[in-house]
Amino acid sequence: MDLNGYKKTVLATTDRVQIIFMLYESVLNHLKIAKQKIERGDILSKGSHISKATLIVTELSNVLDMEKGGEISVNLRNLYVYSLQRLLYANLNNDVKAIEEVEKVIGTLKDGWKEMMKELKQQAAVGV
């Protein structure tokens, strides 16, 4: 692969990684708001924010490439399924602790994605 092809690949990968990072941030934002809504007794709004977080996590799970991703994709899918189960429980039971469990999972994934973004940006800078 020539230098231009390398740069294009790194930049395309960086964009995808950044989108996933932003989706993780969105999930965490909706979960934060859902916890606030539970504390205020606003159950209708709580459900709306948990539903939005659930939709994002579901989509993250659906776009995994299980063939190319191998064990990493399997592990991510398992984390997403766990998170979805906990969100369902949280929604049905107004359980802040279940939301906090999902926040930890998604927060850890977001941190890993942030590191990946840094590495890709460094690779792009070196390849320039």
C-alpha positions as CSV (number, residue, x, y, z in Angstrom):
1,M,0.0,0.0,0.0
2,D,1.4,3.4,-0.9
3,L,1.6,6.3,1.5
4,N,-1.6,7.9,0.3
5,G,-3.5,4.6,0.5
6,Y,-2.2,4.2,4.1
7,K,-3.3,7.7,5.0
8,K,-6.8,7.2,3.6
9,T,-7.2,3.9,5.5
10,V,-6.0,5.4,8.8
11,L,-8.4,8.4,8.3
12,A,-11.3,6.3,7.4
13,T,-10.7,4.1,10.4
14,T,-10.3,7.1,12.6
15,D,-13.7,8.4,11.5
16,R,-15.4,5.1,12.3
17,V,-13.7,4.9,15.7
18,Q,-14.7,8.5,16.4
19,I,-18.4,7.8,15.5
20,I,-18.4,4.8,17.9
21,F,-16.8,7.0,20.6
22,M,-19.6,9.6,20.1
23,L,-22.2,6.9,20.3
24,Y,-20.8,5.7,23.6
25,E,-20.9,9.3,24.9
26,S,-24.5,9.5,23.8
27,V,-25.4,6.3,25.7
28,L,-23.7,7.6,28.8
29,N,-25.5,10.9,28.5
30,H,-28.9,9.3,28.2
31,L,-28.2,7.0,31.2
32,K,-27.1,10.0,33.3
33,I,-30.4,11.7,32.4
34,A,-32.4,8.5,33.1
35,K,-30.9,8.3,36.6
36,Q,-31.9,11.9,37.3
37,K,-35.4,11.2,36.0
38,I,-35.7,8.2,38.4
39,E,-34.6,10.3,41.3
40,R,-37.2,13.0,40.4
41,G,-40.0,10.4,39.9
42,D,-40.3,11.3,36.2
43,I,-40.8,7.7,35.0
44,L,-42.1,8.6,31.6
45,S,-39.0,10.6,30.7
46,K,-36.8,7.9,32.3
47,G,-38.2,5.3,30.0
48,S,-37.6,7.6,27.0
49,H,-33.9,8.0,27.8
50,I,-33.3,4.3,28.6
51,S,-35.0,3.5,25.3
52,K,-32.7,5.8,23.4
53,A,-29.7,4.3,25.2
54,T,-31.0,0.8,24.4
55,L,-31.4,1.7,20.7
56,I,-27.8,2.9,20.4
57,V,-26.4,-0.2,22.2
58,T,-28.6,-2.4,20.0
59,E,-27.2,-0.7,16.9
60,L,-23.6,-1.0,18.1
61,S,-24.2,-4.7,18.6
62,N,-25.9,-5.1,15.2
63,V,-23.0,-3.6,13.2
64,L,-20.3,-5.8,14.7
65,D,-18.6,-7.8,12.0
66,M,-18.5,-11.2,13.7
67,E,-16.3,-12.8,11.0
68,K,-13.6,-10.1,10.8
69,G,-13.8,-9.1,14.4
70,G,-13.3,-12.6,15.8
71,E,-12.9,-12.8,19.6
72,I,-13.1,-9.0,20.0
73,S,-16.5,-8.9,18.3
74,V,-17.7,-11.8,20.4
75,N,-16.7,-10.1,23.6
76,L,-18.2,-6.8,22.6
77,R,-21.5,-8.5,21.6
78,N,-21.5,-10.2,25.1
79,L,-21.0,-6.8,26.8
80,Y,-23.7,-5.3,24.7
81,V,-26.2,-8.1,25.5
82,Y,-25.4,-7.8,29.2
83,S,-25.9,-4.1,29.0
84,L,-29.2,-4.5,27.2
85,Q,-30.4,-6.9,29.8
86,R,-29.5,-4.6,32.6
87,L,-31.2,-1.6,30.9
88,L,-34.4,-3.7,30.5
89,Y,-34.2,-4.5,34.2
90,A,-33.5,-0.9,35.1
91,N,-36.4,0.3,33.0
92,L,-38.9,-2.1,34.5
93,N,-37.7,-1.6,38.1
94,N,-36.5,2.0,38.1
95,D,-33.2,0.6,39.3
96,V,-30.4,3.2,39.4
97,K,-27.8,0.6,40.3
98,A,-28.5,-1.4,37.1
99,I,-28.0,1.8,35.1
100,E,-24.7,2.4,36.9
101,E,-23.6,-1.1,35.9
102,V,-24.2,-0.2,32.3
103,E,-22.4,3.1,32.7
104,K,-19.3,1.2,33.9
105,V,-19.3,-1.1,30.9
106,I,-19.9,1.6,28.4
107,G,-17.5,4.0,30.1
108,T,-14.8,1.3,30.0
109,L,-15.4,0.8,26.3
110,K,-15.4,4.5,25.6
111,D,-12.1,4.9,27.4
112,G,-10.6,2.1,25.2
113,W,-12.0,3.8,22.1
114,K,-10.5,7.1,23.2
115,E,-7.1,5.4,23.4
116,M,-7.6,3.9,20.0
117,M,-8.4,7.3,18.6
118,K,-5.2,8.7,20.0
119,E,-3.2,5.9,18.4
120,L,-4.8,6.3,15.0
121,K,-4.2,10.1,15.1
122,Q,-0.6,9.4,15.9
123,Q,-0.3,7.0,13.0
124,A,-1.9,9.5,10.7
125,A,0.5,12.2,11.8
126,V,3.5,9.9,11.3
127,G,2.3,8.7,7.9
128,V,1.9,12.3,6.7
